[in-house]
Amino acid sequence: MVIDALRNIKRVLNNKVYLEAYSSTRLSMTMRLSYSTVLCVCWPVVLHVAAQHARPPPIYPFDLASSAVQSPIHDSTLERQLTRIGDVTWASLRGMKQTSPSRELAEMACDILDDVFPGRVYTARDAQYQNEVEFNWSKTAWLQSACIIRPANAVEVAIAMRVIKVSGTRFAIRSGGHNPNAGFASVDGSGILLDLKNLDMINLGRDDILRVGSGQTWERVYHFVQEKEKSVIGGRHGSVGVAGLLLGGGLSFFPSLYGMAIDNVINFEVVLSNSSIVNANSAENPDLYKVLKGGGANFGIVTRFDLETHPRINAQYTVNAYDASDYANILRATARLQEAMEKDNKIGFFLNVVSGFMVAGLLYAEHSDAPPRAFDEFFKLQSLVAPVVPTTNGTVLDLVPILDSVGTTDLPVRRALNAVSTKVDYKLYLKVHESYNELLGSGHGTGNISYTIQAIPSSVVHAGRRHGRNVLGLDSRPQSWWACLIEWFEESATDIAHKRVSGLGDTVRSAARETNNLLRFTFMNDAGASQTVMDNYGPDNRNFLKHTAEKYDPEGVFQKQQNSGFLLG
Ligand SMILES: Cc1cc2nc3c(=O)[nH]c(=O)nc-3n(C[C@H](O)[C@H](O)[C@H](O)COP(=O)(O)OP(=O)(O)OC[C@H]3O[C@@H](n4cnc5c(N)ncnc54)[C@H](O)[C@@H]3O)c2cc1C
């Protein structure tokens, strides 16, 4: 017992630690002590705490309740690092969890992590901190967390996870930072932001599988694979994160070809709440594999995605701007093109609608001298103002910067979204657009409000089934995924902006309901924070998600400690 206590004290001296000094009632003041204070003043306290916690619960090997989780990846660095933190520190954190306010707890967890990852934990005292806060795409997500940690690999994520779990601190996970919902990839001073930018490995194996760290963005990924004459299925904007996009399903330029981006993931490397690092694929942890295909941040922190590669996709693209007063003809052409997509899986299409203009992306997954006949109706429209991008034979990589400039501004603004999915129906489109015009004309305008019709062919659903199924619960039919977006400057306009964008979403929903065109599905990647997403995957998928979350995270760390997100609850 005494030897154990002395060992613990040695660990204390090797670390800067925080100890809770217990009074006789165990609920007295909390003391924050540095190395020298411990050495000079507090030997009795150290001895007391060390003796009390000489045999703490095991930190490693892992304490996973369910033996059904297969093959955790054991790593000696993880073991060494966790041991280095010291049992007394763990014990102190556990004690503080009971008594300390959340901000204090978060700051203490940050200090411990600063010891483990020197130079990669940013607090408000660091010059780089504000840049890190402002990394998120939308100003709504610029929250001042207690600290921002940049782990460099899965083992470091596992260590951070352990400190977070033991301390009970709130946390958020950020990869590309493009989700505009406040608190999803951001957290205020009561929590820690785990920023995964440094997980930026990228490697094409001899097996033709692309292994990509969660910190990568799509532009860099497309660059890498194009040089190898390959393609992968991912996002349409370069700076969007690989991780967030995939975990929400992932809509690509040509969904008819290979389905949703998530259907092309062969394996996930995941850090679970108990700091195990596991693989999830069709053979290992297949239930986890399935729920990660659309189930978001409910199960663990994904540190690597292994993606199926395909032969390089040659893209022909035209982006045309039309005068929106011709909306009836433009929307008719839209519905007809969506019908054509059912017969030609090389077509990709979107229609972005802003005040005064409609911008059509006419995409084809093959080079040719002229655009395919399916686009004729769009080329003949009298309302064509100008080609934003004339017909070009290029690649997916060329297309990404073009799309980056369509529909949103680069300025640091606040943003909010609302997602709806409907059947393809010209009359519905007319009705929605007329309501949108009324909204614009109502004179209560705050910010720029727009919507995009994203064309989803029925082959997307079939591709998901071919690839071993996802959890999205999509209807097997051609459909439109509506993304309603508002962008505004002033913080004071936040409430009204949220009301306007959810009002536009409600308009689409009620028009679709009235005409029997509403679909249950809500696309996570375009959804506003107040929308329910996974309830709309259908009861079987919802139950499976919940059951699997409980299996892999029995204490509900991702449900209770994660700051926000589309959580199962
Ligand atoms: C300009 C723009 C273009 C877009 N284009 C597309 C598109 O073409 N197709 C499409 O499908 N979507 C698109 N989106 C939506 C985008 O996919 C989502 O906003 C997505 O959440 C962003 O991912 P991220 O990694 O950048 O986000 P983040 O904001 O970092 O994360 C989003 C969510 O995922 C969680 N998360 C992030 N990393 C991990 C991880 N490693 N493990 C577990 N959870 C994690 C976060 O906690 C958060 O809840 C676009 C968004 C923008 C702003």
The ligand as a Tripos MOL2 file, in Angstrom:
@<TRIPOS>MOLECULE
LIG
   53    58     1     0     0
SMALL
NO_CHARGES

@<TRIPOS>ATOM
      1 C1        -19.8060   25.1750  -48.5220 C.3       1 LIG1
      2 C2        -20.3820   23.8360  -48.1500 C.ar      1 LIG1
      3 C3        -20.5050   22.8450  -49.0930 C.ar      1 LIG1
      4 C4        -21.0300   21.6000  -48.7750 C.ar      1 LIG1
      5 N1        -21.1210   20.6400  -49.7390 N.ar      1 LIG1
      6 C5        -21.6000   19.4230  -49.4160 C.ar      1 LIG1
      7 C6        -21.6670   18.3790  -50.3720 C.ar      1 LIG1
      8 O1        -21.2930   18.5320  -51.5180 O.2       1 LIG1
      9 N2        -22.1670   17.1860  -49.9920 N.ar      1 LIG1
     10 C7        -22.5880   16.9480  -48.7160 C.ar      1 LIG1
     11 O2        -23.0050   15.8390  -48.4160 O.2       1 LIG1
     12 N3        -22.5310   17.9170  -47.7860 N.ar      1 LIG1
     13 C8        -22.0470   19.1360  -48.1010 C.ar      1 LIG1
     14 N4        -21.9820   20.1110  -47.1520 N.ar      1 LIG1
     15 C9        -22.4480   19.8210  -45.7940 C.3       1 LIG1
     16 C10       -21.3080   19.2150  -44.9890 C.3       1 LIG1
     17 O3        -21.1000   17.8930  -45.4240 O.3       1 LIG1
     18 C11       -21.6510   19.2000  -43.4920 C.3       1 LIG1
     19 O4        -21.7390   20.5130  -43.0210 O.3       1 LIG1
     20 C12       -20.6090   18.4360  -42.6980 C.3       1 LIG1
     21 O5        -21.0810   18.2870  -41.3860 O.3       1 LIG1
     22 C13       -19.2900   19.1500  -42.7060 C.3       1 LIG1
     23 O6        -18.2460   18.2990  -42.3350 O.3       1 LIG1
     24 P1        -16.9410   18.9190  -41.6600 P.3       1 LIG1
     25 O7        -16.0010   17.8250  -41.3230 O.co2     1 LIG1
     26 O8        -16.4380   20.0400  -42.4750 O.co2     1 LIG1
     27 O9        -17.6410   19.5260  -40.4200 O.3       1 LIG1
     28 P2        -17.4670   19.7310  -38.8790 P.3       1 LIG1
     29 O10       -18.2300   21.0000  -38.6800 O.co2     1 LIG1
     30 O11       -16.0680   19.6690  -38.4350 O.co2     1 LIG1
     31 O12       -18.2530   18.4820  -38.2810 O.3       1 LIG1
     32 C14       -19.5980   18.2540  -38.5700 C.3       1 LIG1
     33 C15       -20.1940   17.2610  -37.5650 C.3       1 LIG1
     34 O13       -19.5150   16.0180  -37.6350 O.3       1 LIG1
     35 C16       -18.9350   15.6790  -36.3710 C.3       1 LIG1
     36 N5        -17.6070   15.1410  -36.6450 N.ar      1 LIG1
     37 C17       -16.6330   15.7590  -37.3500 C.ar      1 LIG1
     38 N6        -15.5680   14.9610  -37.4320 N.ar      1 LIG1
     39 C18       -15.8710   13.8280  -36.7750 C.ar      1 LIG1
     40 C19       -15.1540   12.6270  -36.5260 C.ar      1 LIG1
     41 N7        -13.9230   12.4570  -36.9980 N.pl3     1 LIG1
     42 N8        -15.7510   11.6590  -35.8080 N.ar      1 LIG1
     43 C20       -17.0100   11.8260  -35.3340 C.ar      1 LIG1
     44 N9        -17.7290   12.9480  -35.5460 N.ar      1 LIG1
     45 C21       -17.1680   13.9380  -36.2600 C.ar      1 LIG1
     46 C22       -18.8630   16.9940  -35.6140 C.3       1 LIG1
     47 O14       -18.9030   16.7980  -34.2430 O.3       1 LIG1
     48 C23       -20.0850   17.7180  -36.1200 C.3       1 LIG1
     49 O15       -21.2320   17.3040  -35.4250 O.3       1 LIG1
     50 C24       -21.4510   21.3500  -47.4520 C.ar      1 LIG1
     51 C25       -21.3290   22.3480  -46.4900 C.ar      1 LIG1
     52 C26       -20.7930   23.5700  -46.8280 C.ar      1 LIG1
     53 C27       -20.6660   24.6120  -45.7850 C.3       1 LIG1
@<TRIPOS>BOND
     1     1     2 1
     2     2     3 ar
     3     2    52 ar
     4     3     4 ar
     5     4     5 ar
     6     4    50 ar
     7     5     6 ar
     8     6     7 ar
     9     6    13 1
    10     7     8 2
    11     7     9 ar
    12     9    10 ar
    13    10    11 2
    14    10    12 ar
    15    12    13 ar
    16    13    14 ar
    17    14    15 1
    18    14    50 ar
    19    15    16 1
    20    16    17 1
    21    16    18 1
    22    18    19 1
    23    18    20 1
    24    20    21 1
    25    20    22 1
    26    22    23 1
    27    23    24 1
    28    24    25 2
    29    24    26 1
    30    24    27 1
    31    27    28 1
    32    28    29 2
    33    28    30 1
    34    28    31 1
    35    31    32 1
    36    32    33 1
    37    33    34 1
    38    33    48 1
    39    34    35 1
    40    35    36 1
    41    35    46 1
    42    36    37 ar
    43    36    45 ar
    44    37    38 ar
    45    38    39 ar
    46    39    40 ar
    47    39    45 ar
    48    40    41 1
    49    40    42 ar
    50    42    43 ar
    51    43    44 ar
    52    44    45 ar
    53    46    47 1
    54    46    48 1
    55    48    49 1
    56    50    51 ar
    57    51    52 ar
    58    52    53 1
@<TRIPOS>SUBSTRUCTURE
     1 LIG1         1 GROUP 0 **** ****
